[in-house]
């Protein structure tokens, strides 16, 4: 193999390697964003569940019971 063919083949391999690195970085960034979204959704679900529990507890109280202000 001539030197120019060897160099161009090496350049192609380097380019493919760089593309693979870039794809891995994009995937990691997407994964991190996705996990942040899941955490936010879980937080909202927890808050809604907590609020629903408090509403249920408040509805179960008789008039005049509960916290005094």
N, CA and C atoms as an extended XYZ file, in Angstrom:
207
Properties=species:S:1:pos:R:3:atomname:S:1:resname:S:1:resid:I:1 pbc="F F F"
N         0.861       -1.171        0.000 N   UNK     1
C         0.000        0.000        0.000 CA  UNK     1
C         0.902        1.227        0.000 C   UNK     1
N         0.534        2.182       -0.797 N   UNK     2
C         1.347        3.395       -0.861 CA  UNK     2
C         1.094        4.256        0.353 C   UNK     2
N         1.991        5.206        0.527 N   UNK     3
C         1.907        6.067        1.707 CA  UNK     3
C         0.640        6.917        1.691 C   UNK     3
N         0.222        7.444        0.526 N   UNK     4
C        -0.974        8.296        0.464 CA  UNK     4
C        -2.234        7.493        0.760 C   UNK     4
N        -2.289        6.249        0.282 N   UNK     5
C        -3.448        5.411        0.591 CA  UNK     5
C        -3.490        5.093        2.081 C   UNK     5
N        -2.334        4.868        2.653 N   UNK     6
C        -2.262        4.580        4.077 CA  UNK     6
C        -2.711        5.790        4.893 C   UNK     6
N        -2.276        6.976        4.479 N   UNK     7
C        -2.670        8.200        5.179 CA  UNK     7
C        -4.169        8.452        5.063 C   UNK     7
N        -4.722        8.246        3.860 N   UNK     8
C        -6.156        8.498        3.689 CA  UNK     8
C        -6.979        7.469        4.469 C   UNK     8
N        -6.495        6.232        4.520 N   UNK     9
C        -7.199        5.220        5.302 CA  UNK     9
C        -7.152        5.585        6.789 C   UNK     9
N        -6.014        6.080        7.247 N   UNK    10
C        -5.892        6.502        8.643 CA  UNK    10
C        -6.812        7.685        8.920 C   UNK    10
N        -6.920        8.610        7.969 N   UNK    11
C        -7.812        9.762        8.137 CA  UNK    11
C        -9.264        9.305        8.240 C   UNK    11
N        -9.626        8.331        7.421 N   UNK    12
C       -10.991        7.791        7.471 CA  UNK    12
C       -11.240        7.144        8.835 C   UNK    12
N       -10.276        6.355        9.301 N   UNK    13
C       -10.418        5.719       10.616 CA  UNK    13
C       -10.524        6.758       11.723 C   UNK    13
N        -9.720        7.821       11.634 N   UNK    14
C        -9.779        8.894       12.632 CA  UNK    14
C       -11.135        9.582       12.612 C   UNK    14
N       -11.667        9.806       11.414 N   UNK    15
C       -12.973       10.455       11.277 CA  UNK    15
C       -14.069        9.577       11.877 C   UNK    15
N       -14.034        8.293       11.577 N   UNK    16
C       -15.027        7.363       12.127 CA  UNK    16
C       -14.930        7.342       13.650 C   UNK    16
N       -13.715        7.325       14.177 N   UNK    17
C       -13.513        7.333       15.621 CA  UNK    17
C       -14.099        8.602       16.233 C   UNK    17
N       -13.862        9.755       15.586 N   UNK    18
C       -14.379       11.025       16.100 CA  UNK    18
C       -15.910       11.043       16.054 C   UNK    18
N       -16.498       10.504       14.998 N   UNK    19
C       -17.962       10.437       14.890 CA  UNK    19
C       -18.519        9.571       16.022 C   UNK    19
N       -17.872        8.449       16.291 N   UNK    20
C       -18.330        7.572       17.373 CA  UNK    20
C       -18.257        8.275       18.722 C   UNK    20
N       -17.205        9.038       18.949 N   UNK    21
C       -17.085        9.793       20.201 CA  UNK    21
C       -18.201       10.825       20.290 C   UNK    21
N       -18.445       11.545       19.201 N   UNK    22
C       -19.506       12.559       19.197 CA  UNK    22
C       -20.870       11.935       19.460 C   UNK    22
N       -21.138       10.787       18.872 N   UNK    23
C       -22.413       10.104       19.097 CA  UNK    23
C       -22.543        9.660       20.551 C   UNK    23
N       -21.452        9.183       21.125 N   UNK    24
C       -21.482        8.770       22.531 CA  UNK    24
C       -21.770        9.965       23.434 C   UNK    24
N       -21.182       11.115       23.116 N   UNK    25
C       -21.424       12.325       23.909 CA  UNK    25
C       -22.879       12.760       23.775 C   UNK    25
N       -23.408       12.743       22.555 N   UNK    26
C       -24.819       13.121       22.345 CA  UNK    26
C       -25.743       12.194       23.128 C   UNK    26
N       -25.456       10.907       23.090 N   UNK    27
C       -26.285        9.933       23.806 CA  UNK    27
C       -26.237       10.186       25.307 C   UNK    27
N       -25.053       10.459       25.827 N   UNK    28
C       -24.917       10.721       27.262 CA  UNK    28
C       -25.675       11.985       27.646 C   UNK    28
N       -25.579       13.026       26.820 N   UNK    29
C       -26.296       14.269       27.117 CA  UNK    29
C       -27.804       14.052       27.072 C   UNK    29
N       -28.283       13.302       26.080 N   UNK    30
C       -29.713       13.017       25.976 CA  UNK    30
C       -30.174       12.219       27.189 C   UNK    30
N       -29.357       11.252       27.584 N   UNK    31
C       -29.692       10.427       28.741 CA  UNK    31
C       -29.795       11.280       29.996 C   UNK    31
N       -28.872       12.209       30.153 N   UNK    32
C       -28.886       13.067       31.335 CA  UNK    32
C       -30.126       13.951       31.331 C   UNK    32
N       -30.475       14.507       30.157 N   UNK    33
C       -31.679       15.347       30.062 CA  UNK    33
C       -32.921       14.521       30.363 C   UNK    33
N       -32.938       13.299       29.824 N   UNK    34
C       -34.095       12.433       30.027 CA  UNK    34
C       -34.249       12.091       31.510 C   UNK    34
N       -33.147       11.821       32.188 N   UNK    35
C       -33.254       11.475       33.605 CA  UNK    35
C       -33.718       12.676       34.423 C   UNK    35
N       -33.318       13.893       34.020 N   UNK    36
C       -33.800       15.086       34.724 CA  UNK    36
C       -35.308       15.230       34.550 C   UNK    36
N       -35.807       14.909       33.361 N   UNK    37
C       -37.252       14.979       33.110 CA  UNK    37
C       -37.978       13.957       33.982 C   UNK    37
N       -37.439       12.735       34.070 N   UNK    38
C       -38.065       11.711       34.903 CA  UNK    38
C       -38.090       12.133       36.366 C   UNK    38
N       -37.001       12.718       36.846 N   UNK    39
C       -36.954       13.178       38.238 CA  UNK    39
C       -38.001       14.257       38.466 C   UNK    39
N       -38.130       15.186       37.511 N   UNK    40
C       -39.133       16.248       37.642 CA  UNK    40
C       -40.543       15.659       37.662 C   UNK    40
N       -40.805       14.684       36.799 N   UNK    41
C       -42.129       14.050       36.773 CA  UNK    41
C       -42.418       13.318       38.081 C   UNK    41
N       -41.425       12.620       38.606 N   UNK    42
C       -41.626       11.934       39.884 CA  UNK    42
C       -41.908       12.931       40.993 C   UNK    42
N       -41.221       14.061       40.974 N   UNK    43
C       -41.437       15.093       41.993 CA  UNK    43
C       -42.860       15.626       41.914 C   UNK    43
N       -43.335       15.892       40.693 N   UNK    44
C       -44.704       16.388       40.508 CA  UNK    44
C       -45.705       15.344       40.984 C   UNK    44
N       -45.478       14.073       40.620 N   UNK    45
C       -46.393       13.017       41.045 CA  UNK    45
C       -46.422       12.915       42.569 C   UNK    45
N       -45.268       13.052       43.206 N   UNK    46
C       -45.201       13.000       44.668 CA  UNK    46
C       -45.987       14.161       45.270 C   UNK    46
N       -45.803       15.365       44.708 N   UNK    47
C       -46.520       16.535       45.219 CA  UNK    47
C       -48.028       16.377       45.056 C   UNK    47
N       -48.471       15.900       43.903 N   UNK    48
C       -49.904       15.710       43.658 CA  UNK    48
C       -50.458       14.684       44.640 C   UNK    48
N       -49.724       13.603       44.839 N   UNK    49
C       -50.161       12.569       45.780 CA  UNK    49
C       -50.256       13.134       47.195 C   UNK    49
N       -49.280       13.933       47.584 N   UNK    50
C       -49.277       14.547       48.916 CA  UNK    50
C       -50.471       15.488       49.073 C   UNK    50
N       -50.729       16.280       48.053 N   UNK    51
C       -51.857       17.230       48.103 CA  UNK    51
C       -53.180       16.472       48.180 C   UNK    51
N       -53.310       15.401       47.381 N   UNK    52
C       -54.538       14.612       47.416 CA  UNK    52
C       -54.739       13.994       48.799 C   UNK    52
N       -53.659       13.544       49.420 N   UNK    53
C       -53.749       12.989       50.772 CA  UNK    53
C       -54.195       14.032       51.782 C   UNK    53
N       -53.675       15.234       51.663 N   UNK    54
C       -54.062       16.306       52.587 CA  UNK    54
C       -55.523       16.706       52.388 C   UNK    54
N       -55.968       16.728       51.128 N   UNK    55
C       -57.372       17.060       50.849 CA  UNK    55
C       -58.279       15.993       51.453 C   UNK    55
N       -57.916       14.726       51.264 N   UNK    56
C       -58.703       13.627       51.829 CA  UNK    56
C       -58.767       13.707       53.344 C   UNK    56
N       -57.640       14.022       53.973 N   UNK    57
C       -57.618       14.137       55.435 CA  UNK    57
C       -58.465       15.317       55.891 C   UNK    57
N       -58.406       16.413       55.164 N   UNK    58
C       -59.193       17.594       55.535 CA  UNK    58
C       -60.684       17.325       55.371 C   UNK    58
N       -61.052       16.570       54.335 N   UNK    59
C       -62.465       16.266       54.107 CA  UNK    59
C       -62.992       15.310       55.177 C   UNK    59
N       -62.121       14.494       55.745 N   UNK    60
C       -62.545       13.529       56.765 CA  UNK    60
C       -62.799       14.201       58.114 C   UNK    60
N       -62.248       15.385       58.302 N   UNK    61
C       -62.444       16.086       59.579 CA  UNK    61
C       -63.869       16.611       59.687 C   UNK    61
N       -64.356       16.660       60.898 N   UNK    62
C       -65.669       17.260       61.141 CA  UNK    62
C       -65.496       18.772       61.185 C   UNK    62
N       -66.540       19.506       60.905 N   UNK    63
C       -66.426       20.962       60.980 CA  UNK    63
C       -65.958       21.400       62.366 C   UNK    63
N       -65.017       22.302       62.388 N   UNK    64
C       -64.485       22.807       63.649 CA  UNK    64
C       -63.241       22.072       64.120 C   UNK    64
N       -62.941       20.887       63.553 N   UNK    65
C       -61.722       20.167       63.905 CA  UNK    65
C       -60.596       20.655       63.004 C   UNK    65
N       -59.411       20.324       63.354 N   UNK    66
C       -58.279       20.672       62.514 CA  UNK    66
C       -57.409       21.716       63.165 C   UNK    66
N       -56.512       22.260       62.381 N   UNK    67
C       -55.570       23.236       62.914 CA  UNK    67
C       -56.263       24.553       63.186 C   UNK    67
N       -55.890       25.156       64.279 N   UNK    68
C       -56.430       26.488       64.563 CA  UNK    68
C       -55.440       27.525       64.067 C   UNK    68
N       -55.968       28.649       63.630 N   UNK    69
C       -55.067       29.662       63.102 CA  UNK    69
C       -54.784       30.749       64.090 C   UNK    69
